Amino acid sequence: MLDREKKPFGNNVVLGDVIQLGQAVRSKRKQDGLTQQDLAAIANVGVRFVSDLENGKSTVQLDSVMSVLQALGLELSLAEKS
């Protein structure tokens, strides 16, 4: 695993669609100084999957999304829409 400094990602982010999820993943990956290849290796997914996720492809698998989020130190939570 890569040795990298953890930086705060900021406040909770409300995501309205898969494109916003991809943007959040890309932002956090870059903030952590990771390439797509680095993240794929840490999350045990393919580089193509990371690329598809960051580009908002709606065909990504939730279990793989969860692996990527975990690798970035993020979690998914649900709340009632206000």
TORPA-4810 file (N, C-alpha, C, O; in nm, 3 decimals):
<nodes>
NODE_1_0.084_-0.117_0.000_0.000_0.000_0.000_0.089_0.123_0.000_0.197_0.122_0.058_M
NODE_2_0.043_0.229_-0.064_0.119_0.353_-0.072_0.116_0.427_0.060_0.015_0.426_0.131_L
NODE_3_0.227_0.491_0.092_0.233_0.574_0.211_0.197_0.716_0.167_0.273_0.779_0.094_D
NODE_4_0.084_0.764_0.211_0.041_0.898_0.169_-0.019_0.971_0.287_-0.076_0.910_0.379_R
NODE_5_-0.005_1.102_0.283_-0.060_1.185_0.390_-0.210_1.198_0.371_-0.257_1.228_0.261_E
NODE_6_-0.285_1.176_0.476_-0.431_1.191_0.471_-0.466_1.337_0.493_-0.419_1.399_0.589_K
NODE_7_-0.547_1.392_0.406_-0.593_1.529_0.420_-0.744_1.525_0.433_-0.809_1.437_0.376_K
NODE_8_-0.802_1.617_0.507_-0.948_1.616_0.520_-1.014_1.643_0.386_-0.969_1.727_0.309_P
NODE_9_-1.121_1.570_0.359_-1.194_1.586_0.234_-1.294_1.700_0.244_-1.346_1.744_0.142_F
NODE_10_-1.320_1.747_0.362_-1.417_1.855_0.379_-1.546_1.802_0.435_-1.553_1.691_0.488_G
NODE_11_-1.648_1.883_0.423_-1.779_1.847_0.477_-1.843_1.737_0.395_-1.792_1.698_0.290_N
NODE_12_-1.954_1.687_0.444_-2.030_1.588_0.369_-2.068_1.645_0.234_-2.095_1.764_0.221_N
NODE_13_-2.070_1.560_0.135_-2.105_1.600_-0.001_-2.235_1.530_-0.038_-2.246_1.409_-0.024_V
NODE_14_-2.333_1.606_-0.084_-2.459_1.550_-0.129_-2.446_1.526_-0.279_-2.417_1.618_-0.356_V
NODE_15_-2.468_1.402_-0.319_-2.453_1.364_-0.458_-2.589_1.342_-0.521_-2.672_1.268_-0.467_L
NODE_16_-2.612_1.406_-0.633_-2.740_1.393_-0.700_-2.743_1.289_-0.809_-2.850_1.245_-0.851_G
NODE_17_-2.624_1.248_-0.856_-2.618_1.150_-0.964_-2.480_1.088_-0.971_-2.390_1.125_-0.895_D
NODE_18_-2.462_0.994_-1.063_-2.335_0.922_-1.074_-2.222_1.012_-1.123_-2.105_0.987_-1.093_V
NODE_19_-2.255_1.115_-1.197_-2.152_1.209_-1.243_-2.091_1.281_-1.124_-1.969_1.297_-1.117_I
NODE_20_-2.174_1.325_-1.032_-2.123_1.393_-0.913_-2.043_1.297_-0.825_-1.944_1.338_-0.764_Q
NODE_21_-2.084_1.171_-0.818_-2.007_1.071_-0.745_-1.868_1.058_-0.807_-1.767_1.056_-0.737_L
NODE_22_-1.864_1.048_-0.937_-1.736_1.037_-1.008_-1.647_1.157_-0.985_-1.526_1.143_-0.967_G
NODE_23_-1.706_1.276_-0.987_-1.629_1.398_-0.962_-1.572_1.398_-0.821_-1.458_1.441_-0.800_Q
NODE_24_-1.650_1.352_-0.725_-1.604_1.348_-0.586_-1.490_1.247_-0.570_-1.392_1.275_-0.500_A
NODE_25_-1.502_1.132_-0.634_-1.396_1.031_-0.628_-1.268_1.086_-0.691_-1.160_1.073_-0.634_V
NODE_26_-1.280_1.147_-0.809_-1.162_1.204_-0.877_-1.096_1.310_-0.790_-0.974_1.313_-0.776_R
NODE_27_-1.177_1.397_-0.733_-1.124_1.504_-0.649_-1.046_1.449_-0.530_-0.935_1.495_-0.500_S
NODE_28_-1.103_1.349_-0.462_-1.037_1.290_-0.345_-0.912_1.214_-0.386_-0.811_1.220_-0.316_K
NODE_29_-0.918_1.144_-0.498_-0.800_1.070_-0.546_-0.684_1.167_-0.572_-0.571_1.141_-0.531_R
NODE_30_-0.714_1.276_-0.640_-0.609_1.374_-0.670_-0.560_1.442_-0.543_-0.440_1.467_-0.529_K
NODE_31_-0.650_1.472_-0.452_-0.613_1.533_-0.324_-0.516_1.442_-0.249_-0.423_1.490_-0.183_Q
NODE_32_-0.537_1.311_-0.259_-0.450_1.214_-0.193_-0.322_1.186_-0.272_-0.237_1.110_-0.228_D
NODE_33_-0.309_1.248_-0.390_-0.189_1.230_-0.470_-0.179_1.094_-0.537_-0.069_1.044_-0.561_G
NODE_34_-0.293_1.035_-0.568_-0.296_0.902_-0.629_-0.326_0.911_-0.778_-0.401_0.999_-0.822_L
NODE_35_-0.268_0.821_-0.855_-0.308_0.804_-0.994_-0.425_0.706_-0.997_-0.455_0.642_-0.897_T
NODE_36_-0.489_0.696_-1.111_-0.595_0.596_-1.125_-0.538_0.456_-1.105_-0.605_0.369_-1.048_Q
NODE_37_-0.416_0.434_-1.150_-0.351_0.304_-1.133_-0.328_0.274_-0.985_-0.351_0.162_-0.940_Q
NODE_38_-0.282_0.375_-0.910_-0.262_0.357_-0.766_-0.392_0.317_-0.697_-0.397_0.221_-0.621_D
NODE_39_-0.497_0.394_-0.725_-0.626_0.370_-0.661_-0.680_0.232_-0.698_-0.732_0.161_-0.612_L
NODE_40_-0.668_0.196_-0.823_-0.716_0.064_-0.867_-0.644_-0.047_-0.791_-0.707_-0.145_-0.750_A
NODE_41_-0.514_-0.033_-0.771_-0.437_-0.135_-0.700_-0.479_-0.143_-0.553_-0.494_-0.252_-0.499_A
NODE_42_-0.498_-0.028_-0.489_-0.537_-0.025_-0.348_-0.677_-0.083_-0.329_-0.701_-0.158_-0.234_I
NODE_43_-0.769_-0.049_-0.420_-0.909_-0.092_-0.408_-0.933_-0.231_-0.467_-1.043_-0.285_-0.456_A
NODE_44_-0.830_-0.287_-0.530_-0.842_-0.419_-0.592_-0.949_-0.422_-0.701_-1.029_-0.515_-0.710_N
NODE_45_-0.948_-0.317_-0.784_-1.037_-0.308_-0.900_-0.950_-0.273_-1.020_-0.832_-0.241_-1.004_V
NODE_46_-1.007_-0.278_-1.138_-0.932_-0.245_-1.258_-0.923_-0.094_-1.280_-1.006_-0.018_-1.232_G
NODE_47_-0.820_-0.054_-1.352_-0.802_0.087_-1.386_-0.922_0.135_-1.468_-0.968_0.248_-1.451_V
NODE_48_-0.972_0.051_-1.556_-1.087_0.086_-1.639_-1.208_0.117_-1.550_-1.285_0.209_-1.579_R
NODE_49_-1.225_0.040_-1.443_-1.336_0.064_-1.351_-1.323_0.202_-1.287_-1.421_0.277_-1.281_F
NODE_50_-1.203_0.236_-1.240_-1.181_0.368_-1.178_-1.213_0.478_-1.279_-1.278_0.576_-1.245_V
NODE_51_-1.167_0.462_-1.401_-1.194_0.560_-1.506_-1.344_0.573_-1.531_-1.397_0.684_-1.538_S
NODE_52_-1.413_0.459_-1.545_-1.558_0.462_-1.568_-1.630_0.529_-1.452_-1.722_0.609_-1.473_D
NODE_53_-1.589_0.498_-1.330_-1.652_0.558_-1.212_-1.632_0.709_-1.213_-1.727_0.785_-1.191_L
NODE_54_-1.509_0.753_-1.237_-1.480_0.897_-1.236_-1.552_0.971_-1.349_-1.578_1.091_-1.338_E
NODE_55_-1.584_0.900_-1.456_-1.652_0.962_-1.569_-1.803_0.946_-1.563_-1.873_0.980_-1.658_N
NODE_56_-1.854_0.894_-1.451_-1.998_0.890_-1.429_-2.073_0.783_-1.506_-2.193_0.797_-1.528_G
NODE_57_-2.005_0.677_-1.547_-2.076_0.569_-1.615_-2.172_0.503_-1.518_-2.134_0.469_-1.406_K
NODE_58_-2.293_0.485_-1.561_-2.397_0.432_-1.471_-2.395_0.280_-1.461_-2.479_0.222_-1.393_S
NODE_59_-2.302_0.215_-1.527_-2.298_0.069_-1.526_-2.202_0.013_-1.421_-2.180_-0.108_-1.418_T
NODE_60_-2.145_0.097_-1.337_-2.050_0.049_-1.238_-2.120_-0.035_-1.131_-2.238_-0.014_-1.104_V
NODE_61_-2.048_-0.129_-1.072_-2.105_-0.218_-0.970_-2.086_-0.158_-0.832_-1.979_-0.107_-0.799_Q
NODE_62_-2.191_-0.164_-0.752_-2.189_-0.102_-0.621_-2.080_-0.159_-0.531_-2.016_-0.083_-0.458_L
NODE_63_-2.057_-0.289_-0.535_-1.953_-0.346_-0.448_-1.816_-0.292_-0.483_-1.733_-0.271_-0.395_D
NODE_64_-1.791_-0.269_-0.610_-1.664_-0.210_-0.652_-1.656_-0.063_-0.615_-1.550_-0.014_-0.576_S
NODE_65_-1.768_0.007_-0.626_-1.773_0.147_-0.581_-1.738_0.155_-0.434_-1.660_0.241_-0.392_V
NODE_66_-1.794_0.066_-0.355_-1.767_0.065_-0.211_-1.619_0.038_-0.184_-1.562_0.096_-0.092_M
NODE_67_-1.557_-0.048_-0.261_-1.413_-0.076_-0.245_-1.330_0.048_-0.273_-1.234_0.076_-0.201_S
NODE_68_-1.367_0.122_-0.377_-1.295_0.245_-0.411_-1.313_0.348_-0.301_-1.216_0.411_-0.259_V
NODE_69_-1.436_0.366_-0.253_-1.461_0.463_-0.146_-1.382_0.426_-0.021_-1.323_0.513_0.043_L
NODE_70_-1.379_0.298_0.013_-1.305_0.253_0.130_-1.156_0.281_0.112_-1.089_0.324_0.207_Q
NODE_71_-1.103_0.258_-0.007_-0.961_0.283_-0.034_-0.926_0.431_-0.018_-0.812_0.465_0.014_A
NODE_72_-1.024_0.518_-0.041_-1.002_0.662_-0.028_-1.036_0.713_0.112_-1.025_0.832_0.139_L
NODE_73_-1.078_0.623_0.200_-1.115_0.664_0.336_-1.249_0.734_0.341_-1.274_0.815_0.430_G
NODE_74_-1.336_0.702_0.244_-1.469_0.762_0.238_-1.573_0.656_0.269_-1.546_0.537_0.261_L
NODE_75_-1.692_0.702_0.305_-1.803_0.609_0.327_-1.927_0.663_0.260_-1.939_0.784_0.237_E
NODE_76_-2.018_0.575_0.230_-2.145_0.610_0.169_-2.251_0.610_0.278_-2.259_0.515_0.356_L
NODE_77_-2.331_0.714_0.284_-2.441_0.716_0.380_-2.566_0.764_0.310_-2.560_0.834_0.208_S
NODE_78_-2.680_0.727_0.365_-2.808_0.766_0.309_-2.882_0.855_0.407_-2.870_0.839_0.529_L
NODE_79_-2.957_0.948_0.353_-3.039_1.037_0.435_-3.165_1.068_0.358_-3.167_1.064_0.235_A
NODE_80_-3.271_1.099_0.431_-3.395_1.140_0.364_-3.371_1.270_0.291_-3.305_1.361_0.342_E
NODE_81_-3.425_1.277_0.171_-3.412_1.397_0.090_-3.497_1.507_0.151_-3.613_1.486_0.186_K
NODE_82_-3.438_1.624_0.164_-3.514_1.734_0.226_-3.594_1.811_0.125_-3.663_1.907_0.160_S
</nodes>
